[in-house]
Amino acid sequence: MSELSTKADQLKRQADLLGLTREAVFTDEQAKEVLQGKITDGYLVKVKIDLDSLNGMVLVLVSSIRKHIMELYAVVGTSATFRRIRTFADHVQISTDLGDIGKTGGYDPAISENIGRAVHRAFTKEKLEELLPLWQKKDPSHITELLENPILMATKGRNIKLQAEVDKISTAKFRYENPMKGVILPIPKPEDEAPAAQDAAVPSVSTELPKGEGSALDRQIAQFRASFPKELNMKTVISPINGVEFDNLMEGMEILFRVPTETPEGLTNAQILGLIDEEGKIKKEPVVGKFLGIASNKTEYHIFAEGPNQYLFHSIEEHPVKVAIPKPASIAGTGNKTGAGQTQKKKVGNAQQQESKSSGANLFMLMGAFITIVLIGVLIFVMVIL
């Protein structure tokens, strides 16, 4: 039982990591490459703060692919633990120290939140696009000068000293293994304050423009996800000859999917859908889903369908394809009837042949008996005369 439990825990961990990684990338292929260590999907910005009589740390987790902040933690206060934290230390150790500070109440939540909001506003998407090439070269310069004034204004402080480092990191591993979980909450992005900071003559819609095409795609995807409790990542079954093109797909139409069982998450999904038998063999038959719609931009096409038990099927294609659909039952039925008819004809033909053979044999026997009687009668007649 312990071995099975360990394997189940490993599968769950890998599935959780895959789910978290998807939030930092655009495609499932990118997520797999991140988990395989082929690419890195993020940076962790570590900023140590000395502000008047306060000390603290800010940790900013940034997606290098989507180019936005994933999570931001700000912990500032009077705890003596802050003084021994160094920006060059391992992020797990820093997070552990900050978690311990949170447990002992050695920080000021209000000031910490003000600083976190200020950092959020400073790291705009445009600014991140400027800084990411520098971070790629392990250059953390410009971070301190970018954050000094926003933090001073947010706290009304006088003297400030900042130290900054940047680590290349897996965003999913940081979030999954974060020692601050349940103790210190990430600071949310202050989107509710954005319209108030603008001139009333400027439409608030303008704040959405820098988000670009990816955000529009995210909103489309979110609409499909809203009505379903669980999402399963699938592969579309492609049929170049008999398949249905994207433009001809209609809502409610049945289309075929397969579970990508080469990943731990895929094996879990296959088990959820009942595709693994008692011997551990995976059924090869495709799974039917009812088409809901497609969310797309110029390079991605996200296909959504309703699977069994209200699971949301989600597959991704890089270009329009012809999607396979189940074969009509009438075709299979017609084939069976035709075969049955042919079998019946064969049976009737064989019976007729057997009956014909039987009749011929009986006639031959009767003729033989008649000839024998005639011959016997002739012999008796001759003997009487003689």
C-alpha positions in Angstrom: 0.0 0.0 0.0 2.8 2.4 0.8 4.4 1.9 -2.6 1.0 2.6 -4.3 0.5 5.6 -2.1 3.9 7.0 -3.0 3.2 6.6 -6.7 -0.1 8.3 -6.3 1.5 11.2 -4.5 4.1 11.5 -7.2 1.4 11.5 -9.9 -0.6 14.1 -8.0 2.5 16.3 -7.6 3.4 16.2 -11.2 -0.2 16.9 -12.2 -0.3 19.9 -9.8 3.0 21.2 -11.2 1.7 20.9 -14.8 -1.4 22.8 -13.9 0.6 25.6 -12.2 3.0 25.8 -15.1 0.2 26.3 -17.6 -0.7 29.6 -15.9 2.8 30.9 -16.8 2.9 29.8 -20.4 0.7 29.9 -23.5 0.7 26.2 -24.7 0.8 22.7 -23.3 4.0 22.1 -25.3 5.7 25.0 -23.5 4.5 23.6 -20.2 6.0 20.2 -20.9 9.3 21.8 -21.9 9.4 23.7 -18.6 8.7 20.6 -16.6 11.4 18.7 -18.6 13.9 21.4 -17.8 14.4 22.5 -21.4 13.3 26.0 -20.8 12.7 28.2 -17.7 9.4 30.1 -17.5 10.1 32.8 -14.9 12.2 35.0 -12.7 12.1 35.7 -8.9 12.9 39.3 -8.1 14.3 39.6 -4.5 14.3 43.1 -3.0 15.6 43.8 0.5 14.2 47.0 2.1 15.6 49.3 4.8 13.1 52.0 5.3 13.6 54.4 8.2 13.2 52.1 11.3 11.7 49.3 9.3 13.1 46.3 7.4 11.6 43.9 5.0 11.6 41.8 1.8 9.7 41.9 -1.4 9.5 38.8 -3.6 8.1 39.2 -7.1 7.5 36.1 -9.3 7.4 37.0 -12.9 6.4 34.9 -16.0 9.1 35.5 -18.6 6.9 34.0 -21.3 3.6 35.8 -20.5 5.5 38.8 -19.2 3.4 39.6 -16.2 3.6 39.2 -12.4 2.4 35.8 -11.2 2.7 36.5 -7.4 4.0 39.3 -5.3 4.9 39.1 -1.6 5.8 42.1 0.6 6.7 41.5 4.3 7.9 44.6 6.1 8.2 45.2 9.9 10.4 45.3 13.0 11.4 41.6 13.4 15.1 41.0 14.0 14.9 38.1 11.5 14.9 40.6 8.6 18.5 41.7 9.4 19.9 38.2 8.7 18.1 37.8 5.4 20.4 38.3 2.3 19.2 38.8 -1.2 21.7 36.3 -2.6 20.3 33.5 -0.4 18.3 30.6 -1.7 14.6 31.6 -2.3 13.4 28.7 -0.2 15.4 29.9 2.8 14.2 33.4 2.3 10.6 32.2 2.0 11.0 30.1 5.2 12.3 33.1 7.1 9.4 35.2 5.9 7.0 32.5 6.9 8.5 32.4 10.4 8.1 36.2 10.7 4.5 35.8 9.6 3.8 33.2 12.3 5.3 35.4 15.1 3.5 38.5 13.9 6.8 40.5 13.4 5.6 42.5 10.4 3.1 45.3 9.6 0.4 44.0 7.2 -0.9 47.5 6.3 2.6 48.9 5.3 3.5 45.7 3.6 0.4 45.9 1.5 1.0 49.5 0.5 4.5 48.6 -0.6 3.3 45.6 -2.5 0.7 47.7 -4.4 3.4 50.3 -5.2 5.7 47.5 -6.6 2.8 46.2 -8.7 2.2 49.6 -10.2 5.9 50.0 -11.0 6.3 46.7 -12.8 4.0 47.5 -15.7 4.0 45.2 -18.8 6.0 47.8 -20.7 8.6 48.0 -18.0 8.9 44.3 -17.7 9.6 44.0 -21.4 12.5 46.4 -20.8 13.8 44.6 -17.8 13.5 40.9 -18.9 16.4 41.1 -21.4 18.6 42.5 -18.5 17.5 39.7 -16.2 18.3 37.2 -18.8 21.9 38.5 -18.5 21.7 38.3 -14.7 21.7 42.1 -14.5 19.4 43.3 -11.6 20.3 47.0 -12.1 17.5 49.5 -12.6 15.3 47.6 -10.1 16.3 49.8 -7.1 16.0 53.1 -8.9 12.7 52.0 -10.3 11.2 51.1 -6.9 12.7 53.8 -4.6 10.3 56.6 -5.2 7.1 54.5 -5.5 7.9 52.9 -2.1 8.7 56.2 -0.5 5.5 57.7 -1.7 3.4 54.7 -0.6 4.8 54.8 2.9 5.6 58.5 3.3 9.1 57.4 4.4 12.2 59.5 4.3 15.2 57.3 4.1 15.3 54.2 2.0 17.9 51.6 0.9 17.2 48.8 -1.5 19.2 45.7 -2.5 18.0 43.6 -5.4 18.8 40.2 -7.0 17.1 38.2 -9.7 17.0 34.4 -10.0 15.9 32.4 -13.0 13.3 30.0 -11.6 10.4 27.6 -12.3 7.3 29.5 -11.3 5.3 26.3 -10.6 8.0 24.9 -8.2 8.1 28.2 -6.4 4.4 28.3 -5.9 4.0 24.6 -5.1 6.8 24.5 -2.5 6.3 27.9 -1.1 6.9 27.8 2.7 4.7 31.0 3.1 1.6 29.1 2.1 -1.2 29.7 4.5 0.8 32.2 6.6 1.4 35.2 4.3 -0.9 35.9 1.4 0.4 37.4 -1.9 -0.5 41.1 -2.5 -3.2 41.4 -5.2 -2.7 43.7 -8.2 -4.5 47.0 -7.4 -6.7 47.0 -10.6 -9.6 48.6 -8.7 -7.5 51.8 -8.2 -6.4 52.2 -11.9 -9.4 54.2 -13.1 -9.1 56.6 -10.1 -5.5 57.4 -11.0 -6.4 58.5 -14.5 -7.9 61.7 -15.8 -11.7 61.5 -16.0 -11.6 62.4 -19.7 -9.6 59.2 -20.5 -11.8 56.2 -20.9 -11.1 53.4 -18.4 -11.1 50.9 -21.3 -7.6 52.2 -22.2 -6.1 50.3 -19.3 -6.9 47.1 -21.1 -5.1 47.9 -24.3 -1.6 47.0 -23.2 -2.7 43.6 -22.2 -2.6 42.6 -25.8 -3.9 39.5 -27.6 -3.0 37.0 -24.9 -5.4 38.6 -22.4 -8.3 38.5 -25.0 -7.6 34.8 -25.5 -7.6 34.3 -21.7 -11.0 35.9 -21.4 -12.4 33.6 -24.1 -11.0 30.6 -22.4 -12.4 31.7 -19.0 -15.9 31.9 -20.5 -15.8 28.2 -21.4 -14.3 27.2 -18.0 -16.9 29.1 -16.0 -19.6 26.4 -16.2 -17.5 23.4 -15.5 -16.1 22.1 -12.2 -13.1 20.2 -13.8 -11.1 20.5 -17.0 -9.3 17.7 -18.7 -6.6 18.3 -21.2 -7.1 16.2 -24.3 -5.8 15.7 -27.9 -8.1 16.3 -30.8 -8.5 13.3 -33.1 -7.7 14.5 -36.6 -9.3 13.2 -39.8 -8.0 14.9 -42.9 -10.4 13.2 -45.2 -13.7 12.6 -43.4 -13.3 15.2 -40.6 -15.2 18.4 -40.1 -13.5 21.8 -40.6 -13.6 24.3 -37.8 -16.0 26.6 -39.6 -18.5 23.7 -40.0 -18.5 22.6 -36.4 -21.8 23.3 -34.6 -22.5 23.5 -30.9 -23.6 20.1 -29.6 -21.9 18.2 -32.4 -20.1 15.0 -31.2 -16.3 15.1 -31.9 -13.6 12.7 -30.9 -10.7 13.1 -28.4 -7.8 11.0 -27.1 -6.2 11.3 -23.6 -2.4 12.1 -23.9 -1.3 9.3 -21.6 2.4 10.1 -22.0 2.1 12.4 -19.0 1.2 11.7 -15.4 -1.7 14.0 -15.6 -2.9 12.1 -18.7 -2.8 8.8 -16.9 -4.8 10.3 -14.1 -7.4 11.7 -16.6 -7.5 8.3 -18.3 -8.4 6.7 -15.0 -11.0 9.4 -14.3 -12.7 8.6 -17.7 -12.6 4.8 -17.0 -10.1 4.1 -19.8 -7.8 1.9 -17.7 -8.9 -1.7 -17.0 -8.2 -3.9 -14.0 -4.9 -5.1 -15.6 -3.7 -1.5 -16.0 -4.1 -1.6 -19.8 -5.3 1.7 -21.5 -8.2 1.4 -23.9 -7.4 2.8 -27.3 -10.9 3.9 -28.2 -11.4 7.7 -28.6 -13.6 9.6 -26.2 -16.7 11.5 -27.4 -17.3 15.1 -26.4 -20.0 17.5 -27.4 -18.5 20.6 -29.1 -18.9 23.9 -27.3 -16.7 26.3 -29.2 -13.2 27.5 -30.1 -11.1 30.2 -28.4 -8.4 31.5 -30.7 -5.8 34.1 -31.6 -3.4 34.1 -34.6 -1.3 31.2 -33.4 -3.5 29.1 -31.0 -6.9 27.4 -31.4 -8.3 26.1 -28.1 -11.1 23.5 -28.7 -13.6 23.0 -25.9 -16.2 20.2 -25.6 -18.4 18.8 -22.9 -17.3 15.3 -21.9 -19.0 12.7 -19.6 -19.9 13.7 -16.0 -19.7 17.4 -16.9 -15.9 17.3 -17.5 -14.6 20.1 -19.8 -12.5 18.7 -22.6 -9.8 21.1 -23.8 -7.4 20.6 -26.7 -5.0 22.9 -28.5 -4.1 23.1 -32.2 -1.6 25.4 -33.8 -3.7 25.8 -37.0 -7.2 24.8 -38.3 -7.7 21.1 -38.7 -10.4 18.7 -39.7 -11.8 17.2 -36.5 -12.9 13.5 -36.4 -16.5 12.7 -35.6 -18.1 9.3 -34.6 -19.2 7.1 -37.5 -23.0 7.1 -37.9 -24.6 4.0 -36.4 -26.7 3.4 -39.5 -23.6 2.6 -41.6 -22.6 -0.1 -39.1 -26.2 -1.4 -38.9 -26.5 -1.6 -42.7 -23.3 -3.5 -43.0 -24.5 -6.0 -40.4 -27.9 -6.4 -42.1 -26.2 -7.0 -45.5 -24.0 -9.6 -44.0 -26.9 -11.3 -42.3 -28.9 -11.3 -45.6 -26.0 -12.9 -47.4 -25.6 -15.5 -44.7 -29.3 -16.3 -44.9 -29.2 -16.6 -48.7 -26.2 -19.0 -48.3 -28.2 -21.1 -45.8 -31.2 -21.3 -48.1 -29.1 -22.2 -51.1 -27.3 -24.9 -49.2 -30.6 -26.4 -48.1 -32.0 -26.4 -51.6 -28.8 -28.1 -52.9 -29.1 -30.7 -50.1 -32.8 -31.3 -50.9 -32.1 -31.6 -54.6 -29.4 -34.2 -53.9 -31.7 -36.1 -51.6 -34.5 -36.2 -54.2 -32.1 -37.4 -56.9 -30.8 -40.2 -54.7 -34.4 -41.4 -53.8 -35.4 -41.5 -57.5 -32.3 -43.5 -58.4 -33.2 -46.1 -55.7 -36.8 -46.4 -56.9 -35.6 -47.0 -60.5 -33.2 -49.7 -59.4 -35.9 -51.4 -57.4 -38.3 -51.3 -60.4 -35.7 -52.8 -62.8 -34.9 -55.6 -60.3 -38.6 -56.5 -60.0 -39.0 -56.6 -63.8 -35.9 -58.9 -64.2 -37.2 -61.3 -61.6 -40.6 -61.4 -63.3 -39.0 -62.2 -66.7 -36.9 -65.0 -65.2 -40.0 -66.6 -63.6 -41.9 -66.5 -66.9 -39.1 -68.2 -68.8 -38.8 -71.0 -66.3 -42.6 -71.7 -66.4 -42.6 -72.0 -70.2 -39.6 -74.3 -70.2 
